[in-house]
């Protein structure tokens, strides 16, 4: 499709096309990796390093429609996480994943392709449950690693509290044979069963899992017999990690997830949520980043 006049020039490894539902999508094809990023939500929907299986899970029932969240990949939750605590009817996980972001730069300096997106407040966001002025910049670096960096500047004249999550869906072959390493001794809150101490062992999946690990900067790894490859998730500027799988009953209630797809996904989310929400003074900036790497099989630490 033709590039709009206000769009930056695209390097040869990047194409802007019309995807499912008429949504604009950037397709990246380089010698080291392929990827897709939808402008709606600046949503990374695919990343495949050369010679590997796809790393991200995408639901076959995802609705690719304007204003409707995409199921899978890496949605951006901002400026709140989950249900809004005070405003009934506010959209879950904020507005950022539902609106188009503007592509402001596209570079292919060496092996990596670097795409930069921006979202700023407008009349619609200011009339939402979070009525503040802001500027958010999202930098997606596609290469042998996938680096996702969300920077938020408070352009308002009052302090603001910001929650954010990079809600990463990882592809697995069977979540029942998967473990998540790196959070063994970290206390957590399960949104179904309440607060728990660290369990002293990797996370394994035997039922619906919806855990918030607060106060942690730990790198995690998704590994085990139920994954095609071990994937590590390192993070910067983040003090929360969410681990989620809906299991069978919850999955059946989600219209945009096929009944058996819960077995092929696990979410390990880089976040600042709840008590770890970021307070920004006027003019202050905060950056949160996640780095995904495909590793050789084996434990996270020797």
C-alpha positions in Angstrom: 0.0 0.0 0.0 1.2 3.6 -0.5 3.1 5.2 2.3 1.3 8.2 3.7 2.9 11.6 3.3 3.6 12.0 7.0 5.3 8.6 7.3 9.1 8.2 7.4 10.8 6.5 4.5 10.9 2.7 4.9 14.1 0.7 4.5 14.0 -2.2 2.0 13.5 -4.8 4.8 10.1 -3.1 5.8 6.8 -3.0 3.9 3.6 -1.2 4.9 0.6 -3.3 3.9 -3.1 -3.8 4.5 -3.6 -6.7 6.8 -6.7 -8.6 8.0 -9.7 -6.5 8.7 -8.1 -3.6 6.7 -5.6 -2.8 9.5 -2.3 -1.4 8.5 0.6 -3.7 9.3 4.4 -3.4 8.9 6.1 -6.5 7.7 9.8 -7.0 8.4 11.9 -9.4 6.5 15.7 -9.3 7.2 18.4 -12.0 7.0 18.2 -12.5 10.7 14.5 -12.3 11.5 11.0 -11.7 10.3 8.2 -9.8 12.2 4.9 -8.1 11.9 3.8 -4.9 13.8 0.3 -3.6 13.4 -0.1 0.2 13.7 -3.2 -0.3 15.8 -1.7 -0.6 19.3 1.8 -0.6 17.9 1.1 -4.3 18.3 3.9 -6.8 17.6 2.0 -9.9 16.2 5.0 -12.0 14.9 8.7 -12.4 15.6 10.6 -15.3 14.1 14.5 -15.4 14.3 16.1 -17.0 11.3 16.1 -20.8 11.6 13.7 -20.8 14.5 10.0 -21.5 15.1 7.7 -18.5 15.6 8.2 -17.2 19.2 4.9 -15.4 19.7 1.5 -17.0 19.9 -1.4 -15.6 17.9 -5.0 -16.8 18.2 -6.6 -18.0 15.1 -9.8 -16.3 16.2 -8.3 -12.9 16.9 -10.5 -10.0 15.7 -8.5 -7.7 13.4 -11.0 -4.8 13.6 -10.5 -1.1 14.3 -10.7 -0.4 18.0 -10.8 -4.1 19.0 -7.8 -5.6 20.8 -5.8 -8.2 19.0 -5.4 -11.5 20.8 -1.8 -12.7 21.0 1.6 -11.2 20.2 2.5 -8.3 22.5 -0.4 -6.0 23.3 0.6 -2.7 25.1 -1.4 -2.3 28.3 -1.4 1.5 29.2 -2.1 3.6 31.2 -3.9 1.1 33.5 -3.8 -2.6 33.8 -6.8 -4.9 34.0 -10.1 -3.4 35.0 -9.9 0.3 35.9 -10.2 0.5 39.7 -12.6 3.4 39.8 -14.4 3.8 36.5 -16.9 1.2 35.7 -17.1 0.3 32.0 -13.6 1.7 31.2 -11.9 -0.7 28.7 -9.7 -3.4 30.2 -5.9 -2.6 30.1 -6.4 1.0 29.0 -6.7 2.6 25.6 -3.3 2.2 24.0 -3.9 -1.2 22.5 -7.1 -0.1 20.8 -5.9 3.0 18.9 -3.5 3.6 16.0 0.1 4.7 16.9 2.1 6.8 14.4 5.2 5.4 12.9 7.8 8.1 13.3 11.1 6.4 12.3 12.2 3.2 10.6 15.9 2.2 10.3 17.9 -0.8 9.2 21.4 0.2 10.3 23.0 -3.3 10.4 21.4 -6.6 11.3 18.5 -5.1 13.3 15.5 -3.3 12.1 14.4 -0.5 14.4 10.8 0.9 14.3 9.7 3.8 16.4 6.0 4.6 17.1 4.4 7.5 19.0 1.1 8.0 20.8 0.1 11.3 22.4 -3.0 12.5 24.2 -5.9 13.8 22.2 -9.5 14.7 22.9 -10.5 11.1 23.1 -7.9 10.0 25.6 -8.4 13.1 27.7 -12.1 12.3 28.0 -11.3 8.7 29.1 -10.7 7.3 32.6 -7.2 8.7 32.5 -7.5 12.4 31.4 -3.9 13.4 31.4 -1.5 14.8 28.8 1.4 12.5 27.8 3.7 11.4 25.1 4.5 7.7 24.7 7.3 6.4 22.4 7.5 2.7 21.6 10.7 1.3 20.0 10.6 -2.1 18.4 14.0 -3.6 17.6 13.7 -6.7 15.4 16.8 -9.0 15.1 18.1 -12.1 16.6 16.6 -10.6 19.8 13.4 -8.7 20.1 13.7 -5.6 22.2 10.6 -3.6 23.1 11.0 -0.3 24.9 8.1 1.9 26.0 9.0 5.4 27.1 6.3 7.7 28.7 6.7 11.4 29.3 4.3 13.2 31.6 3.5 16.4 29.6 0.8 17.4 32.1 1.2 20.0 34.8 0.3 17.6 37.6 1.9 14.3 38.8 0.4 11.2 37.2 0.5 7.5 38.1 1.0 5.1 35.2 0.5 1.4 35.0 1.9 -0.4 31.9 2.5 -4.0 30.7 4.0 -5.6 27.6 1.5 -8.5 27.6 3.7 -11.0 25.8 2.1 -14.2 24.5 4.7 -16.9 24.0 4.0 -19.9 21.7 4.4 -23.4 23.3 3.4 -26.8 22.1 1.8 -27.9 25.4 1.6 -25.6 28.4 1.1 -28.6 30.7 4.7 -29.5 30.0 6.1 -26.0 30.4 7.9 -24.4 33.3 8.8 -20.7 33.9 12.1 -20.2 35.7 13.4 -17.2 37.5 10.7 -16.4 40.0 11.1 -19.3 42.4 11.5 -17.4 45.6 9.3 -14.4 44.7 6.0 -13.9 46.6 3.0 -13.4 44.3 -0.7 -12.6 44.3 -2.9 -15.0 42.3 -6.0 -13.1 41.2 -8.0 -16.2 42.0 -6.5 -17.5 45.3 -4.8 -14.4 46.9 -1.3 -13.9 48.3 1.3 -16.6 48.3 4.9 -16.9 49.4 7.6 -17.9 47.0 7.2 -21.5 46.0 10.9 -22.4 45.7 10.4 -24.1 42.4 9.7 -23.1 38.8 6.2 -22.3 37.8 4.3 -25.2 36.3 0.8 -25.2 34.9 -2.0 -27.5 36.2 -4.9 -25.0 36.3 -5.8 -21.4 35.4 -2.8 -19.3 36.4 -3.0 -15.5 36.8 -0.2 -14.3 39.0 1.3 -10.9 39.7 4.9 -11.0 41.0 5.6 -7.6 42.5 9.0 -6.0 43.3 11.0 -8.1 41.0 13.5 -7.3 38.2 14.3 -11.0 37.5 14.9 -12.4 34.1 12.6 -15.3 33.4 12.8 -18.3 31.0 10.1 -20.4 29.5 11.4 -23.9 29.0 10.5 -27.6 29.3 9.3 -30.4 27.0 6.3 -28.4 26.0 8.2 -25.6 24.2 9.9 -25.7 20.8 12.8 -23.6 22.2 13.7 -21.9 25.5 12.8 -18.2 25.5 14.3 -15.8 28.1 12.5 -12.5 29.0 14.9 -9.9 30.4 13.6 -6.6 31.5 14.6 -3.0 32.3 12.7 -0.4 34.3 10.1 -3.0 35.3 9.4 -4.2 38.9 6.4 -6.5 38.2 6.0 -9.7 36.2 2.6 -11.3 35.4 2.3 -15.0 34.4 -1.0 -16.0 32.9 -2.7 -19.0 31.2 -6.5 -19.1 31.1 -6.8 -22.9 31.1 -9.8 -24.6 29.6 -12.9 -23.1 31.3 -11.7 -19.5 31.0 -10.6 -20.0 27.4 -14.0 -21.3 26.5 -15.5 -18.0 27.6 -13.1 -15.9 25.4 -14.7 -15.4 22.0 -11.3 -14.5 20.4 -9.5 -17.7 21.6 -10.3 -21.1 20.2 -11.3 -23.6 22.9 -8.0 -25.6 22.7 -5.6 -22.7 22.1 -4.9 -22.3 25.8 -2.6 -25.3 25.5 -0.4 -23.5 23.0 0.3 -20.2 24.9 1.7 -18.7 28.1 2.0 -15.1 28.9 5.1 -13.7 30.7 4.5 -10.0 31.0 6.9 -7.2 31.7 5.0 -4.7 33.9 4.8 -2.0 36.4 1.4 -2.6 37.9 -0.4 -2.2 41.3 2.1 -1.1 44.0 4.8 -0.9 41.3 2.9 1.7 39.2 5.2 4.5 38.2 4.6 8.1 39.5 5.7 10.7 37.0 6.2 14.3 37.9 5.5 17.0 35.3 8.1 16.6 32.5 9.4 13.3 33.9 10.1 10.3 31.7 10.2 6.6 32.4 11.2 3.7 30.1 10.3 0.1 30.5 11.8 -2.5 28.2 11.6 -6.3 27.5 14.2 -8.3 25.7 13.2 -11.7 24.3 16.0 -14.2 23.3 15.8 -17.7 22.0 18.2 -19.9 24.0 19.6 -23.4 23.8 17.6 -25.9 25.7 18.4 -26.1 29.4 17.9 -24.2 32.7 18.1 -20.5 33.1 21.1 -20.7 35.4 23.9 -23.3 35.7 
